């Protein structure tokens, strides 16, 4: 390799490294998305271990709706729920629900609504004397450590009576947090009564996953707390939330003022520059959740209530179908939004945080540049294989270090930039090398093409082993298809007509098999031998063979109809076929002699498939399958025909008729017929001849599924056995007398 070539290869390898470094600097897609996906995979591999942090979630679930009525519940019921939790000694009762409208079920509102219908004054007086449910709920909020939620919006107005104050250490960071201009708020009396008020909005990343919910936001320039921050503040009885700015201790130099951390009572909360919290989720645990109906039903004793809620922060959210505030998290595609708030409080209480420190981008850029330079300079010398090993080691170090930092230090370090850069660098250099070698190979091929067949040269160059005899044992599916009574049909036809008929028959059948990923082994006169799972792997080989056979049967019906209708002279009337299929081990490969090779297969499975095909005429069915294939295609419409001992084989084979696909198998008619058929076989094999014949005399759908001849066969057998019973050790197996 020349020095000029090495330098050009090195320069080619450096291009993607520099490009990725630039994209990292400007935070260009899709690198942030890749980083998030890696961090998500870390959380799925090692989620936060659940520890009781004094947080509970009261779930208004489906059972609560069923027992207590549709949502929204009357506010006096919500007040009763609040009182029960408050009496149990909860430190904070937090609603992930926005009570933005008056209660429609309140007696006063009902009286006002029906006054127009002309009820008696006495009826109105009864309603008007009842307490207003909103007032009941307002009183309960004032007497409880309650926190209400509100939505932040990008339009409209906002009338908030915030309870949390903010003390800023350093410059005001309001410009760096999410900005909003409007809000959907609880009713003013509720706001005035509740000790806490926090926003419930949980924005997600571009891919819809909630990873960093904001802990604070700005509403028209004023800082407002999230529901989780307000819950923790109220639970401690703290007055203000302390916001530490980036310039308070000289953590960041220059640029705009950003958020460095929060202090809520006695808890320090590290947040990102925009005031968001990296979530470290736990898996779902039953200890965290209590159904609302259990509380309102009064089935929990005061002692149990105190043990369950005493001194705890209790979130109330709606998890019933149709009410769900659903979000996506790294651990679950559908998670209740209230769980995000609850787990955020858990992290604050436990101090179980994920950190992405301000020095991480610099470290990641250093690793990217150094590893990229190393691979770009060494790859042209090492070659593709050793270069791939070097690149793999560097990528493994990047991911291994990142995983170690997450697992043991709770640090979020991004390994994706070096991974992407090294991968692209390797591809670029390898592609350049490939193009160079292909040019040299093309020159050699051009020279040899003058003396040998180009196709032969290509095959020999690609795989010299193709010239050798031998095969491999694989699990295969084998299909035999044969035209019934072909000798009788062909005796009335000229050789030219036979050829045209076979072409018209074999062509569409071959197309079906090839479309179903089958391999045509050979045509044996009017018969077709095909197989699946060689030379290419086919993980769906059994179903492909079954569907192919069904499609062949359907295509033959169409051919018979079309050819006879148009009077085609080369089509000898109604043509019938038999198809036998089985699955099992076969030896497949190049077989024959040193002078003539053929890609084919041999094995007992091939013989069994051929024997099964020969039985189709005897049993009067078009498609029959062996027991190994029937096991693999259990979802298809299969009907057991018989247990047969073939000539030359000791082990009997269960042979089934393939009637149709999964849709037919699920039909009520087929399920009923299959059940009755199985009972018939059970009586037959138990030598209950009278019961078996009685079943044959009942109306069945045998003709509908093409099994009339089978039932005639069993009737003849049963009558013969009734007159001359089989020996006592008879196993119900029918011994075939011919191949």
Beta strands, then each sheet from edge to edge (+ up, - down):
strand 1: 55-60
strand 2: 92-95
strand 3: 146-153
strand 4: 165-169
strand 5: 179-180
strand 6: 182-184
strand 7: 196-199
strand 8: 212-214
strand 9: 216-219
strand 10: 222-225
strand 11: 240-245
strand 12: 259-264
strand 13: 267-269
strand 14: 276-278
strand 15: 289-291
strand 16: 313-318
strand 17: 326-327
strand 18: 335-336
strand 19: 470-483
strand 20: 519-524
strand 21: 527-532
strand 22: 577-592
strand 23: 597-602
strand 24: 623-625
strand 25: 637-645
strand 26: 653-660
strand 27: 734-735
sheet 1: 6+ 3- 2- 16- 1- 15-
sheet 2: 6+ 3- 7-
sheet 3: 4+ 11+ 12- 13+
sheet 4: 5+ 9+ 10-
sheet 5: 8+ 14-
sheet 6: 17+ 18-
sheet 7: 20+ 21- 19+ 22- 23+
sheet 8: 20+ 21- 19+ 22- 24- 26+ 25- 27-
end
